[in-house]
Amino acid sequence: MKIRLLAVFFIVLLSSCGVKRSLEQRPDISGIKKIDTNRVKHNDTWYSLGKNNLLQNSHGIWELYIEGNPLEMGVANGNLTRELIHHQEEAFMNKLAEVVPSESYRGFLKKVVSWFNRKMYLYVPEEYKEEIYGVSRYGLHKYDDFAPGYIRMLYFHGAHDIGHALQDLMLVGCTSFAAWNDRTADGELLIGRNFDFYAGDDFGKQKIAAFYNPDKGYNFMTYTWGGMIGAVSGMNEKGITVTINAGKSKIPLMAKTPVTLVSREILQYASNIDEAIQIARNREVFVSESIMVGSGDERKAVLIEVSPKNFGVYKVENNDKLVCSNHFQSDAYKDDRRNKKAILESHSKYRFDRMNELLDENDKLTPGKAVAILRDRKGLHDKTIGLGNEKAINQLLAHHGIVFKPEERKVWVSANPYQMGEFVAYDLDDVFQKFEKGNVSKSVADNTALIPASDFLKTKKYRDYEQYRKLESQVIQDLNSGKTPSEKTGAELVRLNPQFWEAYFLAGNINYKHGDYKKAVINFKLASKKEVTTLPDKRMLEKMIRKSYRKLKK
């Protein structure tokens, strides 16, 4: 009875505290009736709405162009990409159902999410709320019971932040770099990054190169997915680039400004690094994040390191490279307890060191060499560490890889799978000239600058890895639900990915469940001799070895 009373009290609490007000708030949409909504479907891969355009190129990448005021851009975006939005909503909500299979728990989670996001709308600029509202008109109504369309789309923009606040779930583990002067073949600034945000295979299938021509601010592009107006990777017409990397955060108690909207604002309104810093300083975020900002005209890059209670800027002195993984480097965070813990316990420092190693090995960088670095699957000193190891620059789960040459306003974006497909090139000056003329019926990509897909995709190792991923996912799901896979399945995991510690760890767990403690010890010890991802993982392995030995002695 006490537990029930506490549950009722908690639900009542979640139903108050501004939740109702936040669910009912809406931006100014007074001009929406005047907006053209007549989408023309030319074929299955080309749609237009006035001068707004959506076309899928031969590499599977959707190219989106939108223009106008925030509400006009939102409506055009949602209208043109409605099927893509539906795909992402399905993927995201299906992933939620997989993680939280109980319908009653999902109902409780809905209340928690509403409470957590109750004040987000107070921190999001009005223009972005208008744009999100326009997009939300084309969401799936079947999810309105979770949250109304507009509110749900607003929540989705904070999903990246929540994902890395709960970083133990390993939704993110990105690595990026910038190089210039003597480090590059022509001395120009070159930036590369992997966006390792993972919310399921279906979520990662869809990629949109979005080109914005807003009525206020600068033209810019982002590499994104359906329903997302924020920026995780992008560049504007002034040669300003942004990429975001998660930092170690404590679990927040209230959402504020999603980081992707901060980086979007930088793209839209910053013409130099100082302006970017000021924009970031003016926004209150609710998680920790490194925002790498590059400037082609200034030929340099910096890290803007933001968190709920701190702010720092990291600039390299007497150097012509900058590396970012998932820990902070500025003086503002040198005594930060969580940052120190991230460096000690996570794989961030390992990837940081590996990226520096690769940059030092690759003299006179070009876009092609940058892509090769982003695709690197090995560990420090070229050690083989197993496919899918989060210590690798290429964890084989990235939503995308991207390379910028901001002085020339050029960008290369990866086609599926991961960052292993072709890197498709776009020249921003050329792209916007074409779109502003209207009637764009073919891809605006620069096919003369295409970077080929990785040869690794043609190998048996790649096919084995894809098989391993599916089997690994099923094994983890079975173990978490109380089912015990066969010992033959554990052996198959090891066969498919023989250098990866986790294959042996899972095989050992299966042996343990079957009562074969001798084999469990062998597999756990073999796992411990491989490149184990994090310090907590090492401790877990040691614990399982001790438990298996105790079982053997009985």
N, C-alpha and C positions, 0 to 999 in steps of 0.2 A: 504494500500500500504506500509506503514511504517513497519507493522508487517511482511509482505511478504519479504521486503528487509532485515529485521533483520534475518529472517529465512534463506534466501539465504546466507547472510554473515556468519551465524553460521555454515551452512553446508560446505561452502568453507573452513572455519577455521578447521573444523573437518577433512576435506579431506587433510589438509596439516600437518604441525607439526610432520613430521616423520611417519605418518600413512602408506603411500605407502611403505616406506622402511620396516616398521615392517611387513606388509602383504607379502612382497616378500622375507624376510630373511628365510634361511633354515640352519640347522646344517650340519656338514660334514657327508654325507651318502655314501662315496666312496666305502665302503665295502659291500653295501647292496645286490649286485648281487650274492655274494658268500654265502649268508645266506640261509639255508634250510627253505623252506616254505611249505613242504609237510605234511600238517596236516592229521592225520589218525583219522577217526571217527570210534571208536569201537562200540559205541551205543549212545543213546541220552544223556547219562550222563557221557561219558568217551571219551576224545580226547587226542591224544599225538602228539608230534612233536620232533623226536629224543628222548632225555632224558627229555624234557619239557613235562609237564603233566597237565591235567585239568580233575577233577572228582567230581561229585556231590555225597555227602554222604547221608545217610538215613535221616538226619535231615534237608536236603534242602540246606546245606552249600556247596558251590563250593570250592574245594581245588586245588590251582594253584601252580605249581612249575616251575620256570624258572631259567636259568643259562646263563652265558657268559658275553660278553661285553655289553655296554649300548644298542647299536643298535640291537644286537642279542636278548637281553632280551625284548626289545620293540616289535620287530617283532613277537617273540614267544608269548608274552603276547597278542598282538592284534589278531594274527592268531587264537590262541586257544580260546580266549574269545569273538570273534567277535559278536556272538549272544547276549552276556551279555552287550557288549558295545552298540549295537543297542537298546537294551531295555532301558538302562540308558539315551541314547541320546533322545529317544522318550519321556521318562518320563520327562526329564529336559525341552525339547523344548515344550512339551504339557503344562507343568506348566507355562512356559513363555507365551504361547498363552492364557492361562486362566487369568493370571495376567494382560497381555497387549493384550486384544482382538482385538484391531484395527490393521489391517495390515500395515497401513501407519505409525502408531506410532512405530510398531516393526521395520519398515524400518529405522526410525529415530534412534531408540535405537541401531540398528546395527552400525550406524555411531558413536554414542556416545561410544559404547563399544570398537570400533576400535581405537578411539582417546584415550580413557582412558588407554587401554592396549598397546599403541604405543611403550613403552620402556620396557615392561616386559622382552622381550628376552635378554636385556642387563644385567639383574640381575639373570637370571636362568643359573646355571652351564651347560656347554656345554654337559656333559654326560647325563644330564636329558633331554635336548632338543633332543638329539639323541634318547633317549629311548621313549620320547613322540612321536617323528616322526614315529618310528617303530610301535607304537600302532595306530597312526592316519591313517595308510594305510588301516585299516580295519573299519573305521568309515562309517557312512551313507552318501552317496554322495548327497542325497536330501537336506542336510543342508549346502551344500557348498556355497549356495547363502548367507547364514548368515556370514560364514567365511570359507575359505579353511580348509580341514580336520586337518592339522597340527596346523594351527593357532587356530582353534576352540578347539582342545584338550588342547592347551596351555592355552586358556582362561578358560576352565572348571576347571583348577587347581587353578584359582583364585576365583572360585565361592564361596567357603567356606569363604574367606576373605571378599568378597563383601556382602555376606549374613549377616555376623555379624557386618560389618561396618554400615549396615542399620538395626541395631538390633531391632528397633521398629517393624520390620516385624516378629520378634521372630522365625527366622530360627534356632537359636541355643540358648541353655541355659543349658550347660553341668555341671555336678557335678562329682568330683573325690576325692579320698582319698588314702593315704598311711599309713601303720601302721607297726611297728616292735617292737622288744624286748618284753617287758611285755604285749604289746597290742595283740600279736598273740599267737596262741596255741604252736608253736614251736620256737618262738622268731625270725623267719625269716621275711624278708620284704614281705608284701602283699599289692598289689595295686589293686584298683577297680575304674571303671569309667563308666558313661553313656554318650554316644555320642548322644546328642539330636539335631542333625541336621535334619531338616524336609524340604523336597522339594517335597512333595506329597507322597501318599501311594505307587504308583508304584515304585518310586525311592527307597523306603525303603525295598521293597520285596527282593531285591537281595543282597546276602552277599558272599564275597569271602575271605577265609583264604589264603593269598598269601605268599608263601615261596620263598625267593630270594637267589640265590647263585651267586653273582656277581664276575667278575674276579678281581675286586679291592674292598678292604674293607672286612667287615664281613658278614656272613650269617645272615639273619634276616627275620622276618615275620611281616605282617601288616594285619589288618582286614579292608576290603575295598570293592570296587564295580568296575564294568567294566569301563575301561578307565582311572582309577586313579592310578598313580604311586607314588603319595605322600603318606604321612603317617598321619593318624589322631589318630591311636592307634597301637602300635607295640612293638616288643622286638627283640633284636639281640642275637647272640650266646655268647656274653660276659655278658649277664644278664643286659643289659641297656634297659630300657623301656621308651617310650614316649607316652604321651597323651596330647592333646591340648584343651584349654578352652578359649573362646573368652573373650576379655576385651572390655571396652567401648572405641570406636574409633570415631574420627570425620570422616566425609565422605571424603575419599582421592580424590585427583585430578589426581593421576597417579599410575598405578600399578607398583610394584617392585617385590620382591621375594615372591611368595605364601608361607604362613606359612607351609603348608603341605610338601613342598619341603625342608624347613629348618629341620623339624622333620625327614624327610626321610634321609637327610644327616647325622643327628645325629645317627640314627640307623645304617647306613652303615659304618660310620667312627669313632664313639666314643667307647672307651673301658672303660671309667670312666666319672664321672660327670664333672671334670675339662675340659676334651676334649669336652664334649657336650656344656658347657658354651662358650668355645672359638669358636666353630662352629657357634653357634647362634649369638655371638657378631660380627662375620665377615660378616653377611648377613644383607642387608637392606630390611626391611619389609615395608608394606604400611598400615597395621592395627595393632591393639593392641592384644596381645595374651599371655596367660600363658602356658608355656610348662612345664608340670610336667615330670621330668626325675628321674627315679629310677635306682639304681645300686645294684644288688644282692650281688656282691662281697664286696661292701662298706657298705651294709646294711643300706641304707638311701635313701631319696628322697629330691629333691629341686624343687623350681619353678623358671624357667627362664622367666622373664617378659619382653617382647619385645614390642616396639612400634616404629613408625617412628622417633621419636626424643628423645627416652629415652631407658634405659636398666637397669634392676635390677635383682638381685638374692635373693630369699627369702629362708632362711634356718631356721628351727626350732631349738631352743636351749633348752636343758634340757627337751625335750619332745620326745615322740616316736610315734607321729602321725602328718600328714600333710593333710590339707583339702583345696580344690580348687573349687571355683564356677566361677563367672564371674566378679570379681573385683580383683585388685592388692593388694598385702600385703607387698611388700618390701619398704624400706625407700626411694627408688628412686621415688616412686609415692605417698608418704604420703601427699604431697601438690597438687597433680594433680586434677584439677577442674573436669574433666570428670569422673575420678575414684570416687571422692566424690559423684558426682551426681548419679553414678550407684549404689553406696551403699545405698544412700538415697531413690531413686525412683524406682529401679528395684526389682526383686525378688531374686537377687544374695545373699544378706546378709541373707535372710530368709533361703534359701537352705543351706548356709554355716553353720548357727546355727543348723539347723535340722540334718545335717550330723555329726556335733560334738556331738549332743545329742545322735544319734544312735550309734556312736562309743563308747561313754561313757557307754551306756546301754549294749552293747555286749562285754562282757569280752572274752579274748583269742580267737581272730578271727581265723576262718578257711575260705577256699574258699567258703564253703557252706553258712557260716554266711555273708561273703562279698556279695554274690549274693542276699541274703535276704535283705540286706541294699539297694542294688541298685534297688530292686523291691518295696521299701517302698512307699506307696501312701498317707501317712498321713502327717499332718502338725506338727508344734511344739507341744510338750506335747501330741502327739498322737491324735491331733484334726482331726476330719473328715472335709476335705476341698473340697470335690467333686473330681470326677475322671477327669483327664486331667488338673488339676490346675498346672500352671507352678511354683508354690511354692513348689511342691512336688519333692522329689528326683527322683521319677518315674513319669514322665509327660505323660506316655503312648503314646509317639510318637518317642521314640529313634530309630535311625538306628541300634544301638547295645549297649549292655553292654559287658564289658570285665574285666577279673580278671587275674592278673599276680602273679606268685611266681618266681621271677627272679633268686633267688639263685639256684633253681632246674631247671631253664629254662622251666618252665611250664606255660601254658596259657589256660584260659577257655573263649570261645566266645559264645555269645547268638545266638540261632536259633530264627526264627520268632515265634510269633509276638513280636515286640519290644525287650525288654530284659526279656520277660516272658516265652519264650520257653526254651528248654533244653540248658544248658551251656556245650558245647562240649570241651573236653580237648585235648590238644596237648603237647607233650614233644619234644622240639625243637631238642635236641640231637638225639632222636630216629627218628624224622621226616626226618632230613637231611641225616642220615645214610641210610634210606630206599630209598629216592629219588636218592641219588648218585649212588646206585646200578642199578637204572633204572628199567623199566618194572613194574611200580607200577599200579596195576589193581584194588586195593581196597583202602578204606579210610585209611588215616594214623592217624586218631584220636585214642585217648586212651579211649575206651569205658568203661574201668573199673573205670575211674574217672569222669564219666558223672554226672552232677548235674541236677536233674529232673526239668521238666517244673513246673511253678507255678500252684498250685491248683485253683487259682483265675480264670484261663481260663475255668474252668468247671462250673462256677457260672452264675446265671441269671444276676448278676450285670455286669459281663463282657459283656454278650450278649446285655444288655441294653446300655452299654457304646458304643459298636461298632455301634449300631443303632443310638445313640445320635450323634456320630461323623459325620456320613453320613448326618443326618438331619441338624445338625449345619452348616456343609459346604454348604449345599443347601440354607439354610436360609440366611447366610451371602452373598452368591453369589446373591441371589434374591434382598436383601436389597441394595447391592452395585449397582445393575443394574436398580434400580427404581421399581422393582416389590414388591408387598406386600403380604407376606405369610398370611395364615388364622390365626385367633386368636387360633383356635384349634391346629395349628402347634406349636404355642408358648407354650401352655399348655402341649403339648406332650414333648417338650424339658425339661420342669421342671419335668415332671413325670419320664423321663428316667435318669436324673442326678440331683436329688433333693437337693444335698448339694453344688452344684457348682454355684458360683455367676453369671457366664456368662449365664447360662440357664435362670435365671430370667431377666438379662439385655436384652437378645435377645427377650424374651417374652414381656418385657416392651416396647421395640422398636416397636414390631409388634402392640401392643395395641395403641401406640402413632400414628402410621401410619393410624390406623383405626379410630382415633378420640376418642378412649375410654381412656380418660386421667385419669380417676379415677383408672382403672385397671393398667394403666401405672405407676402411682405413687406407687401403692401397690407393683408391681413387682420390680420397681427400689429400693424401700425401703427394700424389702426382699433381693435383691442382695447386698445392702450395709451392711446388717447384717451378710453376709457370709464372708469367707476369700477372700477378693478382692486381685487380683494379684499384682498390682503395684500402686504407688501413682498417676500417670496419670489416671489410671483406676478409682480410687476413685474420682478424680476431675471430670471426665467425668460423673460418676453416679450422683454426686451432681448437676452438670449442668442440666442433664436430669430431675431430680426431680424438680428443679426450673422452667424449661420450662413447665413441665406438670402442675404444680400448676398455672402458669400464664394462661395457656389455660383453666383451670377449672374456673378461675375467670371471664373470658370473657362472 
